[in-house]
């Protein structure tokens, strides 16, 4: 592994090479000898230059005045004693204090220094108040969030938290407010200065504990599971029938891709990893009866594609705060000492989220100077700005990493509504109502009436307030002359739970038992959590609140809300019954969003039918298989693996057809002998991905509604893999032509179209094609960076970077076939932790610590990240001091 100190920063595509210092010239004597008119013109030019210099200097002052002070001393209200912030060359802060109160207060202060605008936008988003800052363009987001009531739930969750957690949240808020207290908005962030130019008179309000807890709702929303799949199944079935639609949602291939947990059973509501399948003492998941079949078909009969697509657009109105797309997933794996050179466990994690600027994560270390029962925290890792503590990382005893379990925690219920009542089990019940008033910048307030049934808030009421939705102001379809149908959302995260307690307890856990106890309160989003400790143990725990459904509801499509058998029972899968493993015989645990456990083998609870299909997890398992001397460097290389599983399947079929003359043959020739690696400079990778894109559009776009069109992710890998073995399947036929196409006709058409497209985009010479020139990463600010004003966007956005890999690869730089080849999702960070030497850990973030445009640490980790390199991640006080560049002392007020 090349040390970060020895790495020259990579140059983003199109960036100018830095120029050397200009040579001194004696220009004044020459200038005096010029003719008068020329001197006059030059005087004007010099004046213009001076004006421009003044503007640049003024601009630099405006930009820099919000940058954090990182050296010296600052008095901070609320501190009981001195706290220290030691930053390394990349600005990563390691914070030291004597008490938990002071440590959390200092973290709040540092988060506000680096990322307050991001924090403020997040709290406006999670409170349904974005329109206060950005006007009518943000109204649709506010309508959905207010309907869901994230802020209301967060405030209720505060009352459920342990006093310790509440105290730490309050201390964190106190630190944030200490930073805000004597600063104007423009001194906090450049974005506020620009918003002020547009006429916004704004000063941020104080931070509160509820602001932090509400962010957990955004996490749960972005990682909520299969709601889009539920809509997609119904829309597809409506368009082509249930049998053909089923081919697009194939069963999980357990024979090809093992689940996370391969043995064990639930005995007396406790999962026992050594129990035989036959030992299960709970009833199996009930088989669907006639009622289920009737309900499963209702959406495709009663709700047309336009209406279900409207629901999907309502959901999409909320910007993905962690990212969007099929690529949201993660890799996390852990191996024990039998597989490592050191004889100690190594844990690796890289969550795949939407690309953003600043990145989702902020690296931090949190250290009690003297670890004791009164001040027990000694941890480092990746934090969310706005939330105290470490979300993913390690402490002095254990390390942990997350991947999205994506359990089925949401259901859409089609409700029969008449006026202010809804039907349930033959009775008419009153709808619950509340009124939300949304302030709109430069506009009139909007009053939103939120109606709810027992299943949850009615999403279709939003429809009438959104201009883009269906014209009849709802998902209303008529059932005779009496009923309107509305759509309500059931979601586990709408029930208050003390998830914040789990994060605090996780930071303080010191062994397997305390780790599992901490995860018991982690209600949403449901996660796979891998574990390692300094004693040599490794493990896995599934987490999250997963509903138990009635016998009429399989969770796959919208259910009839008037039928009691479709209800959630009010019970959840017991935490102790969720799969877990400690020290597996294989010596490793691999999680990459694949199925947790094979329900057909006897596991009695339904978790989800919409897991990742296991391509990444199998590849990771193959890379780990047979290894007995793995190192940190080996694990980092695996995280950057770019071998395409779909290419291995599809390329033999492509090589078996004839695309025509030599002009098309030279594209196909690239695939002969290709190693299936998707390197940035690979011509074969460029050709294959464009062929894959063309295949998807030609096979499916002619019959699927827009909301169900392929994004090209792992589910489409699985679906097309199945169809390749059926050359006459109706999906291969293009219904828009008079002929009946078969598989090979579509393959040939895709090969030819891809050749033509790459000729137009890059070169007529196939050898000159490069995948990275198509597959580029742009980092964009989610607010002003998408303003539509080019000059403003250039202030905040960065890129592009030409990247390798692609969607559903281990190095999952995902792209969406509906939008193009640009990187949409990616590893948001990478970390590798060896449990025998925590100072030898490695980490890197997609962007950098700073949220301030033009700051040196705004994107100073991106070049490293793009090359698959990482930074040293030191932990001990001695190593932190050795790596320190700046030391800021936070002092109590005198």
C-alpha positions in Angstrom: 0.0 0.0 0.0 1.4 3.4 -1.0 1.3 5.8 1.9 -0.9 8.9 1.5 2.2 11.1 2.0 3.7 9.7 -1.2 0.7 10.1 -3.4 0.6 13.0 -5.8 -3.1 14.3 -6.1 -4.8 13.1 -9.2 -6.1 15.7 -11.6 -9.8 15.7 -12.3 -10.8 15.5 -15.9 -10.5 18.9 -17.6 -8.6 20.5 -14.8 -5.7 22.8 -15.8 -2.2 21.9 -14.8 -0.9 24.3 -12.2 1.4 27.0 -13.6 4.7 27.9 -12.1 5.4 31.3 -10.7 5.8 34.1 -13.3 9.3 35.3 -14.1 9.9 38.9 -12.9 9.8 41.5 -15.7 10.7 45.2 -15.8 7.5 46.3 -17.5 7.2 49.9 -16.2 10.1 51.4 -18.2 8.8 49.8 -21.4 5.3 51.1 -20.7 6.4 54.7 -20.4 7.8 54.5 -23.9 4.6 53.4 -25.5 2.5 55.8 -27.7 -0.1 57.9 -25.9 -3.3 56.2 -27.2 -1.8 52.8 -26.4 -0.9 54.0 -22.9 -4.4 55.3 -22.4 -5.9 52.0 -23.4 -3.5 50.2 -21.1 -4.4 52.6 -18.2 -8.0 51.5 -18.7 -7.0 47.8 -18.9 -4.9 48.2 -15.7 -7.9 49.9 -14.0 -10.1 47.0 -15.0 -7.6 44.5 -13.7 -7.4 46.4 -10.4 -11.2 46.3 -10.2 -11.2 42.6 -10.9 -8.5 42.1 -8.3 -10.6 44.0 -5.8 -13.6 41.9 -6.6 -11.5 38.7 -6.2 -10.0 39.9 -3.0 -13.4 40.8 -1.7 -14.8 37.5 -2.8 -12.0 35.7 -1.1 -12.7 37.5 2.1 -16.4 36.6 1.9 -15.5 33.0 1.1 -12.9 32.6 3.8 -14.6 34.4 6.7 -16.8 31.3 7.3 -13.9 28.9 7.4 -13.3 27.4 10.8 -10.6 28.5 13.2 -8.5 25.4 13.8 -5.6 26.7 15.8 -5.3 28.7 19.0 -7.9 29.2 21.8 -11.6 29.9 21.8 -13.9 30.4 24.8 -17.0 28.2 24.4 -20.0 28.8 26.7 -21.2 25.6 28.5 -17.8 23.9 28.7 -16.8 22.7 32.2 -13.1 22.3 31.4 -10.8 22.6 28.5 -11.4 20.5 25.4 -8.8 19.9 22.6 -9.4 19.5 18.9 -6.3 18.0 17.1 -6.7 18.1 13.3 -4.4 16.2 10.9 -3.3 17.3 7.4 -6.7 16.5 6.0 -8.5 18.5 8.7 -9.9 15.4 10.4 -10.6 16.3 14.0 -9.8 14.2 17.1 -11.5 15.7 20.1 -10.4 15.2 23.8 -12.3 16.2 26.9 -12.7 15.2 30.6 -16.4 14.5 30.6 -19.0 13.1 28.2 -20.9 16.5 28.4 -17.8 18.4 27.3 -17.0 15.8 24.6 -20.4 16.0 23.0 -20.5 19.8 23.3 -17.1 20.0 21.6 -18.3 17.7 18.8 -21.4 19.9 18.3 -19.1 23.0 18.1 -16.8 21.3 15.5 -19.7 19.9 13.4 -21.1 23.5 13.3 -17.7 24.9 12.3 -17.4 22.5 9.4 -20.9 21.6 8.2 -23.5 23.9 9.7 -25.2 24.9 6.4 -25.6 21.1 5.6 -27.0 20.6 9.1 -29.5 23.5 8.7 -30.7 22.2 5.4 -31.1 18.8 6.8 -33.2 20.0 9.7 -35.4 22.1 7.4 -35.8 19.0 5.2 -36.7 16.7 8.1 -39.1 19.3 9.5 -40.9 20.0 6.2 -39.6 23.6 6.1 -37.4 23.8 3.0 -39.8 26.2 1.3 -38.9 28.7 4.0 -35.4 28.9 2.5 -35.8 28.0 -1.1 -39.4 29.0 -2.0 -42.0 27.2 -4.0 -39.5 24.8 -5.7 -39.1 23.0 -2.4 -42.8 22.9 -1.5 -43.5 19.4 -2.8 -40.8 18.0 -0.5 -42.3 19.8 2.5 -45.8 18.5 1.6 -44.6 14.9 1.8 -42.5 15.3 4.9 -45.3 17.1 6.8 -47.7 14.4 5.8 -45.3 11.8 7.2 -44.7 13.9 10.3 -41.0 13.2 10.8 -40.5 16.1 13.2 -43.6 15.2 15.2 -42.3 11.7 15.7 -38.8 12.9 16.6 -40.2 15.1 19.3 -42.2 12.1 20.7 -39.0 9.9 20.5 -37.2 12.4 22.8 -39.6 11.4 25.6 -38.6 7.7 25.2 -34.9 8.2 25.5 -32.7 7.3 28.5 -31.6 10.4 30.5 -28.0 9.7 29.4 -28.9 10.0 25.8 -31.0 13.1 26.2 -28.2 14.8 28.2 -25.7 14.0 25.4 -28.1 15.3 22.7 -28.6 18.5 24.7 -24.8 18.9 25.3 -24.3 18.5 21.5 -26.9 21.1 20.8 -25.3 23.5 23.3 -22.0 23.2 21.4 -23.7 23.9 18.0 -25.4 27.0 19.5 -22.1 28.2 21.1 -20.7 28.4 17.6 -23.7 30.1 16.2 -24.2 32.6 19.1 -21.9 35.5 17.9 -22.0 34.9 14.2 -24.2 36.3 11.4 -25.4 33.9 8.8 -22.9 35.0 6.2 -20.1 34.3 8.8 -21.3 30.8 9.2 -21.4 29.7 5.5 -21.0 31.2 2.0 -24.4 29.8 1.1 -26.1 32.1 3.5 -24.3 35.1 2.0 -25.6 34.2 -1.5 -29.1 33.6 -0.2 -28.9 37.0 1.4 -28.0 38.5 -2.0 -31.3 37.1 -3.3 -33.2 38.9 -0.6 -33.5 36.3 2.1 -33.2 37.9 5.6 -32.3 34.9 7.6 -30.5 34.0 10.8 -30.3 30.3 11.8 -32.4 29.3 14.9 -30.8 27.5 17.8 -30.1 23.8 17.4 -32.2 21.4 19.4 -32.1 17.7 20.4 -35.1 17.1 18.2 -33.2 18.4 15.1 -30.7 15.6 15.7 -33.3 12.9 16.2 -35.3 13.9 13.2 -32.2 13.2 11.0 -32.6 9.5 11.9 -36.0 9.6 10.2 -34.3 10.7 7.0 -31.9 7.8 7.3 -34.8 5.4 7.7 -36.7 6.9 4.7 -33.8 6.7 2.3 -33.1 3.1 3.4 -36.7 2.0 3.9 -36.7 -1.1 1.8 -39.1 -2.2 -1.0 -41.8 0.5 -1.4 -40.8 1.2 -5.0 -40.7 -2.5 -5.7 -44.2 -2.8 -4.4 -45.4 -0.1 -6.8 -43.3 -1.5 -9.6 -44.8 -5.0 -9.3 -48.3 -3.6 -9.4 -47.6 -1.3 -12.3 -45.8 -4.1 -14.3 -48.6 -6.6 -13.6 -51.1 -4.0 -14.7 -49.2 -3.5 -18.0 -48.3 -7.1 -19.0 -50.0 -9.4 -16.5 -48.8 -11.0 -13.4 -47.1 -14.0 -14.9 -44.9 -12.0 -17.2 -44.3 -9.4 -14.5 -43.0 -12.1 -12.2 -40.1 -12.7 -14.6 -38.9 -9.2 -13.7 -38.9 -10.0 -10.0 -37.2 -13.4 -9.8 -36.8 -15.4 -6.6 -33.5 -15.0 -4.8 -31.0 -17.5 -6.2 -29.9 -19.3 -3.0 -28.0 -22.0 -4.9 -25.8 -19.4 -6.7 -25.5 -16.8 -4.0 -25.5 -17.9 -0.3 -27.3 -15.7 2.2 -25.5 -14.0 5.1 -26.5 -16.7 7.6 -26.5 -20.2 6.3 -27.5 -22.2 9.4 -29.4 -21.9 12.6 -33.1 -21.9 13.7 -35.5 -20.0 16.0 -36.1 -21.9 19.2 -38.6 -20.4 21.6 -38.4 -17.0 19.8 -34.6 -17.0 20.0 -32.3 -17.5 17.0 -29.7 -20.2 17.8 -26.9 -20.4 15.2 -26.1 -24.0 16.0 -29.7 -25.3 16.1 -30.9 -27.5 13.2 -33.6 -26.2 10.9 -36.0 -28.8 12.2 -35.7 -27.4 15.7 -37.8 -24.3 14.9 -40.7 -24.1 17.3 -42.7 -21.4 15.7 -45.4 -21.7 12.9 -44.1 -21.2 9.4 -45.1 -18.2 7.5 -48.7 -18.9 6.3 -49.2 -19.8 2.7 -51.3 -17.4 0.8 -55.0 -18.4 0.6 -57.7 -17.4 -1.8 -58.1 -14.0 -0.1 -54.4 -13.2 -0.6 -54.6 -14.0 -4.2 -57.6 -11.8 -4.7 -56.0 -8.9 -2.9 -52.7 -9.3 -4.7 -54.5 -8.9 -8.0 -56.5 -5.8 -6.9 -54.0 -3.1 -7.7 -53.5 -4.4 -11.2 -57.3 -4.3 -11.8 -58.4 -1.3 -9.8 -55.4 1.0 -9.8 -54.0 1.9 -13.3 -50.4 2.6 -14.1 -51.0 6.4 -14.0 -52.4 6.3 -10.5 -49.6 4.1 -9.1 -47.0 6.2 -10.9 -48.5 9.2 -9.1 -47.7 7.5 -5.8 -44.2 6.9 -6.9 -43.8 10.6 -7.9 -45.1 11.6 -4.5 -42.4 9.5 -2.9 -39.8 10.9 -5.2 -40.8 14.4 -4.1 -38.6 13.9 -1.0 -35.0 14.3 -2.1 -32.9 11.4 -1.1 -30.8 12.7 1.7 -28.5 9.7 1.8 -28.7 9.0 -1.9 -31.0 7.5 -4.5 -31.2 4.6 -6.8 -30.9 0.8 -6.9 -27.2 1.2 -5.9 -28.0 2.2 -2.3 -26.4 -0.7 -0.5 -23.1 -1.5 1.0 -20.3 -4.0 1.5 -19.2 -5.0 5.0 -17.2 -8.1 5.8 -15.1 -9.4 8.7 -12.6 -12.2 8.9 -11.2 -13.8 12.1 -7.5 -14.5 12.8 -7.5 -17.8 11.0 -7.6 -15.9 7.7 -5.2 -13.0 8.5 -1.5 -12.6 8.6 -1.6 -11.1 12.0 -3.8 -13.7 13.6 -6.3 -11.0 14.6 -9.7 -10.1 13.0 -9.9 -7.4 10.3 -13.2 -5.6 9.5 -14.0 -3.7 6.3 -17.0 -1.5 5.4 -17.9 0.7 2.5 -21.6 2.0 2.4 -22.9 2.7 -1.1 -25.0 5.9 -1.1 -25.9 8.7 -3.5 -23.0 11.0 -4.4 -23.2 14.4 -2.8 -21.1 17.4 -1.9 -20.3 17.6 1.0 -20.3 13.9 1.5 -22.7 12.2 3.8 -20.0 11.4 6.4 -17.6 13.5 8.5 -14.7 11.6 10.1 -14.1 12.3 13.8 -12.4 10.9 16.9 -14.1 11.3 20.3 -11.9 10.6 23.3 -12.3 10.9 27.1 -8.8 11.9 28.3 -9.2 9.4 31.2 -11.5 6.6 30.3 -13.7 5.7 33.3 -17.3 4.9 34.2 -18.0 8.6 34.4 -16.4 9.3 31.0 -16.3 5.9 29.1 -16.1 7.1 25.4 -13.0 6.4 23.3 -14.1 6.0 19.7 -13.4 7.1 16.2 -15.1 6.8 12.9 -17.7 8.3 10.6 -20.3 10.6 12.0 -23.4 12.4 10.6 -23.1 16.2 11.0 -26.0 17.1 13.2 -25.9 13.8 15.2 -23.6 13.3 18.2 -21.2 10.3 18.4 -19.9 7.9 15.8 -22.2 6.0 13.5 -19.7 3.6 11.9 -16.2 2.9 13.2 -14.5 1.5 16.3 -13.7 2.1 19.9 -10.9 0.7 22.0 -12.6 -2.7 22.2 -14.8 -3.4 19.2 -15.3 -2.3 15.6 -18.6 -2.4 13.6 -19.9 -1.8 10.1 -23.3 -1.5 8.5 -25.0 -2.6 5.3 -28.6 -2.1 4.5 -30.8 -5.1 5.4 -33.7 -3.4 3.6 -36.4 -5.3 5.4 -40.0 -4.9 4.2 -41.1 -2.2 6.7 -43.6 -0.4 4.5 -46.9 -1.2 2.9 -49.3 0.8 0.8 -52.9 0.3 1.7 -55.7 1.1 -0.8 -58.5 2.6 1.4 -62.2 2.9 0.6 -63.1 6.5 1.5 -66.5 8.3 1.6 -66.3 11.9 2.7 -64.6 12.1 6.1 -64.9 8.3 6.8 -63.1 5.2 5.7 -64.4 1.6 5.5 -62.8 -1.2 7.6 -64.3 -4.7 8.1 -67.7 -3.5 7.0 -67.8 -0.5 9.3 -67.4 3.2 8.6 -64.7 4.9 10.8 -63.8 8.5 11.0 -60.6 9.7 9.4 -58.1 11.4 11.7 -57.1 14.9 10.5 -54.5 17.5 11.4 -53.6 20.8 9.7 -50.1 21.8 8.8 -49.2 25.3 7.7 -46.2 25.6 5.4 -44.4 28.9 5.0 -43.2 29.6 1.5 -40.5 32.1 0.8 -41.8 34.9 -1.5 -45.2 33.3 -1.5 -48.3 32.7 0.5 -48.5 30.1 3.2 -49.9 26.7 2.2 -52.4 24.9 4.4 -52.1 21.1 4.2 -54.8 18.9 5.6 -53.3 15.5 6.6 -55.8 12.7 6.8 -54.9 9.3 8.2 -56.5 5.9 8.7 -55.4 3.3 11.2 -52.8 2.2 8.6 -51.1 5.5 8.3 -51.2 8.9 6.6 -53.0 9.2 3.2 -50.3 10.0 0.6 -52.8 10.5 -2.2 -54.1 13.7 -0.6 -50.8 15.4 -1.5 -51.6 14.7 -5.1 -54.1 17.5 -5.5 -51.4 20.0 -4.3 -48.7 18.9 -6.8 -49.0 20.2 -10.3 -47.1 17.2 -11.8 -49.5 14.6 -10.5 -52.7 13.2 -12.0 -55.4 15.8 -12.8 -58.1 14.4 -10.6 -56.3 15.4 -7.4 -55.8 11.9 -6.1 -55.4 8.3 -6.8 -59.2 8.1 -6.8 -60.7 5.3 -8.9 -64.3 4.5 -8.6 -65.7 1.4 -7.1 -69.3 1.8 -8.2 -70.7 5.3 -7.4 -69.9 5.3 -3.7 -66.2 4.8 -3.0 -63.1 6.8 -3.7 -59.9 4.9 -3.3 -57.0 6.6 -1.5 -53.6 5.3 -0.7 -52.2 5.2 2.9 -48.7 4.4 4.0 -47.8 2.0 6.8 -44.2 2.4 7.9 -42.4 1.2 11.0 -40.5 4.4 11.4 -43.8 6.3 12.0 -43.9 4.6 15.4 -41.6 6.4 17.9 -38.7 4.3 19.1 -35.5 5.1 21.0 -33.0 4.5 18.1 -30.8 7.3 19.5 -30.3 5.2 22.6 -28.8 2.5 20.4 -26.2 4.8 18.8 -25.0 5.9 22.2 -24.8 2.4 23.6 -23.0 1.2 20.4 -20.3 3.8 20.9 -19.8 2.5 24.4 -20.1 -1.3 23.9 -17.0 -3.3 24.8 -17.9 -6.9 23.9 -20.4 -9.1 22.0 -23.1 -9.0 24.7 -23.1 -5.2 25.1 -22.9 -4.8 21.3 -26.1 -6.9 20.9 -27.8 -5.2 23.7 -27.1 -1.8 22.0 -28.5 -3.0 18.7 -31.8 -4.1 20.3 -33.0 -0.5 20.2 -31.9 0.2 16.6 -35.5 0.3 15.2 -35.0 2.0 11.8 -33.5 1.6 9.3 -33.0 -2.1 9.5 -29.4 -3.0 9.1 -26.9 -5.8 8.8 -24.2 -5.1 11.4 -20.8 -6.8 11.3 -18.7 -7.0 14.5 -15.1 -7.6 15.6 -13.3 -7.2 18.9 -9.8 -7.1 20.3 -10.3 -10.5 21.9 -10.4 -12.1 18.5 -14.2 -12.6 18.1 -16.2 -11.7 15.0 -20.0 -11.7 14.5 -23.1 -10.5 12.8 -26.4 -9.2 13.9 -29.6 -8.3 12.0 -31.4 -5.2 13.4 -34.6 -3.3 12.9 -38.3 -3.3 13.5 -39.9 -5.7 11.1 -43.7 -6.0 11.1 -45.6 -9.3 11.3 -48.4 -9.2 8.7 -51.8 -10.8 8.6 -52.5 -13.9 6.5 -53.9 -11.8 3.7 -50.9 -9.6 3.1 -47.7 -10.8 1.5 -46.1 -7.3 1.4 -45.4 -7.5 -2.4 -48.2 -5.2 -3.7 -50.6 -2.6 -2.3 -53.2 -4.3 -0.1 -56.9 -3.6 0.4 -57.1 -1.6 3.6 -60.7 -2.5 4.3 -59.8 -6.2 4.9 -58.6 -7.0 8.5 -56.6 -10.0 7.3 -54.3 -7.6 5.5 -53.4 -5.6 8.6 -50.1 -5.7 10.4 -50.8 -7.6 13.6 -49.3 -5.0 15.9 -46.4 -7.3 16.7 -42.8 -7.3 15.3 -40.2 -9.9 14.7 -38.6 -10.4 18.2 -35.1 -8.9 18.3 -33.7 -12.2 19.7 -35.2 -14.1 16.8 -33.4 -12.0 14.2 -30.5 -13.9 12.7 -27.1 -13.4 14.4 -23.8 -15.3 14.3 -20.8 -15.3 16.6 -17.5 -16.8 15.5 -18.8 -18.8 12.5 -16.8 -21.9 11.5 -16.0 -20.4 8.1 -14.0 -17.6 9.9 -15.8 -14.9 8.0 -19.0 -13.0 7.6 -19.9 -11.3 4.3 -22.8 -8.8 4.0 -23.5 -7.0 0.8 -27.3 -6.5 1.0 -28.0 -10.1 -0.1 -30.7 -12.2 1.6 -30.2 -12.6 5.3 -31.4 -16.2 5.6 -33.2 -18.8 3.4 -36.8 -18.7 4.7 -37.6 -21.9 2.8 -35.1 -23.6 5.1 -37.4 -23.1 8.1 -36.9 -19.5 9.3 -40.4 -18.6 10.5 -40.5 -14.9 10.0 -40.8 -12.8 6.8 -38.0 -10.2 6.5 -38.2 -9.2 2.8 -38.5 -10.6 -0.7 -36.4 -7.7 -2.2 -32.8 -8.3 -1.1 -29.9 -7.6 -3.4 -29.4 -10.7 -5.6 -26.0 -11.5 -4.1 -23.6 -10.8 -7.0 -21.3 -8.6 -4.8 -21.5 -10.9 -1.8 -20.5 -13.9 -3.9 -17.6 -12.1 -5.5 -16.4 -11.0 -2.0 -16.7 -14.5 -0.8 -14.7 -15.8 -3.7 -12.0 -13.3 -3.0 -11.8 -14.3 0.6 -12.0 -18.1 0.0 -8.9 -20.0 0.9 -7.1 -17.0 2.3 -5.1 -17.5 5.4 -2.8 -14.4 5.5 -5.0 -11.4 4.6 -3.7 -7.9 5.4 -5.3 -4.5 5.6 -3.9 -3.8 2.1 -5.6 -6.9 0.8 -8.9 -5.8 2.1 -8.6 -2.4 0.6 -7.8 -3.9 -2.8 -10.9 -6.0 -2.5 -13.0 -3.0 -1.9 -11.8 -1.6 -5.3 -12.6 -4.8 -7.2 -14.1 -4.0 -10.6 -15.0 -7.4 -12.1 -18.4 -7.4 -13.7 -20.7 -10.4 -12.8 -23.2 -9.6 -15.6 -20.4 -9.5 -18.2 -19.4 -13.1 -17.2 -23.0 -14.2 -18.0 -23.9 -12.0 -21.0 -20.7 -11.9 -23.0 -20.8 -15.6 -24.1 -24.2 -15.0 -25.6 -23.0 -11.8 -27.3 -20.1 -13.7 -28.8 -22.5 -16.2 -30.2 -24.3 -13.8 -32.5 -23.2 -12.1 -35.7 -23.7 -8.3 -35.7 -22.9 -7.9 -39.4 -20.1 -6.3 -41.3 -16.6 -5.5 -40.0 -17.7 -2.1 -38.8 -19.7 -3.8 -36.1 -17.3 -6.8 -35.7 -14.5 -4.6 -34.3 -16.7 -3.7 -31.4 -17.5 -7.3 -30.6 -13.9 -8.2 -31.0 -13.1 -6.2 -27.9 -15.1 -8.7 -25.8 -13.0 -11.7 -27.0 -10.6 -12.6 -24.2 -11.8 -9.7 -22.0 -11.2 -10.3 -18.3 -14.6 -8.7 -17.4 -12.8 -5.9 -15.4 -14.3 -2.5 -15.8 -11.3 -0.3 -15.7 -11.6 3.4 -16.5 -9.4 3.0 -19.6 -11.0 -0.2 -20.9 -12.5 -0.1 -24.4 -14.2 -3.5 -23.7 -15.9 -2.2 -20.6 -17.2 0.9 -22.5 -18.6 -1.3 -25.2 -20.2 -3.8 -22.8 -21.9 -1.2 -20.7 -23.4 0.6 -23.7 -24.6 -2.8 -25.0 -26.2 -3.6 -21.7 -27.9 -0.3 -21.7 -29.2 -0.8 -25.2 -30.4 -4.3 -24.4 -32.4 -3.1 -21.4 -34.2 -0.4 -23.4 -34.9 -2.6 -26.4 -36.2 -5.5 -24.4 -38.4 -3.7 -21.9 -39.2 -0.1 -22.7 -41.7 -1.0 -25.3 -44.1 -2.5 -22.8 -43.3 -1.1 -19.3 -44.7 2.2 -18.0 -42.0 4.8 -17.2 -42.1 4.1 -13.5 -41.2 0.5 -14.0 -38.5 0.9 -16.7 -35.2 -0.8 -15.9 -32.5 1.0 -14.0 -30.0 -1.7 -14.8 -29.2 -2.8 -11.2 -28.8 -6.3 -9.7 -32.5 -7.2 -10.1 -32.2 -6.7 -13.8 -29.1 -8.8 -13.8 -31.1 -11.6 -12.4 -34.1 -11.0 -14.6 -32.1 -11.0 -17.9 -30.0 -14.0 -16.7 -33.2 -15.9 -16.5 -34.5 -14.7 -19.9 -31.2 -15.5 -21.7 -32.1 -19.2 -21.3 -35.5 -18.6 -22.9 -34.7 -17.2 -26.4 -38.4 -17.2 -27.4 -39.7 -15.5 -24.3 -42.2 -12.7 -25.1 -40.0 -10.1 -23.4 -37.6 -10.4 -26.3 -40.2 -9.3 -28.8 -40.4 -5.6 -29.6 -44.2 -5.0 -29.8 -43.7 -1.8 -31.7 -42.6 -3.7 -34.8 -44.5 -6.0 -37.1 -41.9 -8.8 -36.7 -41.7 -11.1 -33.7 -38.2 -10.7 -32.3 -36.3 -13.3 -30.4 -33.3 -13.1 -28.0 -30.6 -13.0 -30.6 -32.4 -10.3 -32.6 -32.3 -8.0 -29.6 -28.7 -8.9 -28.8 -27.7 -8.0 -32.4 -29.6 -4.8 -32.3 -28.0 -3.8 -29.0 -24.5 -4.6 -30.3 -25.1 -2.5 -33.4 -26.7 0.4 -31.5 -23.9 0.4 -29.0 -21.3 0.6 -31.7 -23.0 3.5 -33.3 -23.4 5.4 -30.0 -19.8 5.0 -29.0 -18.7 6.1 -32.5 -20.7 9.3 -32.1 -19.6 9.9 -28.5 -16.0 9.0 -28.6 -14.3 7.6 -31.7 -14.9 5.5 -34.9 -11.8 3.5 -33.7 -13.1 1.0 -31.2 -9.6 0.7 -29.6 -9.9 4.3 -28.5 -13.0 3.9 -26.4 -12.7 4.3 -22.7 -15.3 3.4 -20.0 -14.2 6.3 -17.7 -15.0 8.9 -20.3 -18.6 7.8 -20.1 -18.7 6.8 -16.4 -17.8 10.1 -14.7 -18.3 11.4 -11.2 -19.6 14.9 -10.6 -19.9 16.1 -7.1 -22.8 18.5 -6.8 -24.1 20.5 -3.8 -27.7 19.4 -3.3 -28.9 23.0 -2.8 -27.2 25.9 -4.6 -25.2 23.4 -6.7 -28.4 22.5 -8.5 -29.7 26.1 -8.7 -29.7 26.2 -12.5 -27.4 29.2 -12.4 -24.1 28.2 -14.0 -21.9 30.7 -12.1 -23.4 29.7 -8.8 -23.2 26.0 -9.5 -19.5 26.3 -10.4 -18.9 27.8 -6.9 -20.1 24.7 -5.2 -19.7 21.7 -7.6 -16.6 19.8 -8.5 -15.5 17.3 -11.1 -15.6 15.3 -13.2 -13.5 12.3 -12.2 -13.3 9.3 -14.7 -14.1 6.2 -12.7 -13.8 2.4 -13.1 -16.3 -0.3 -12.1 -20.1 0.1 -12.1 -23.3 -0.9 -10.5 -23.6 -4.2 -8.6 -19.8 -4.6 -8.6 -17.8 -4.7 -5.4 -16.6 -1.2 -6.2 -20.2 -0.2 -6.7 -20.0 3.1 -8.7 -23.6 2.7 -9.8 -25.3 4.4 -12.8 -28.9 4.4 -13.8 -29.9 3.1 -17.2 -32.8 5.6 -17.2 -30.5 8.6 -16.9 -27.1 7.7 -18.5 -23.7 6.5 -17.4 -22.8 9.2 -15.0 -22.1 7.9 -11.5 -25.2 8.2 -9.3 -24.3 6.0 -6.3 -20.9 5.1 -5.0 -18.9 4.0 -1.9 -19.5 7.0 0.4 -16.5 6.0 2.4 -14.1 3.1 2.8 -12.6 1.8 6.0 -10.5 -1.2 7.1 -9.8 -1.9 10.8 -7.2 -4.5 12.1 -8.1 -5.4 15.6 -4.5 -6.1 16.7 -3.3 -2.5 15.9 -5.9 0.2 15.7 -3.3 2.8 14.7 -2.8 0.7 11.5 -6.5 1.2 10.4 -7.2 2.9 7.1 -10.1 5.2 6.0 -11.1 7.6 3.3 -14.2 9.7 2.5 -15.8 10.5 -0.8 -15.2 14.2 -0.4 -13.5 15.8 2.7 -14.2 17.0 6.2 -15.2 20.6 5.2 -18.5 21.7 3.9 -17.1 25.1 2.9 -16.6 25.6 -0.9 -13.0 26.4 -1.8 -11.7 25.2 1.6 -8.6 23.0 1.1 -10.5 20.1 2.8 -13.7 20.4 0.7 -12.8 17.6 -1.7 -9.2 16.8 -0.7 -9.9 13.1 -0.2 -11.7 12.6 -3.6 -8.6 11.9 -5.7 -7.4 9.3 -3.2 -10.9 7.7 -3.1 -11.1 7.6 -6.9 -7.8 5.7 -7.1 -8.8 3.2 -4.4 -6.3 4.6 -1.9 -6.9 5.4 1.7 -5.5 7.5 4.6 -3.9 6.4 7.8 -6.5 6.3 10.6 -4.6 6.7 13.9 -6.3 6.2 17.2 -3.9 6.4 20.2 -3.2 9.8 21.7 0.5 9.5 20.8 -0.2 8.7 17.2 -2.9 11.4 17.0 -0.4 14.0 18.3 2.3 12.8 15.8 -0.2 13.3 12.9 -1.5 16.6 14.2 -1.2 19.7 12.1 -3.4 22.1 14.1 -4.5 22.2 17.8 -7.5 24.2 18.9 -8.2 24.6 22.6 -11.8 25.1 23.6 -11.9 26.9 26.9 -14.8 27.5 29.4 -16.0 31.0 29.6 -14.3 33.0 32.4 
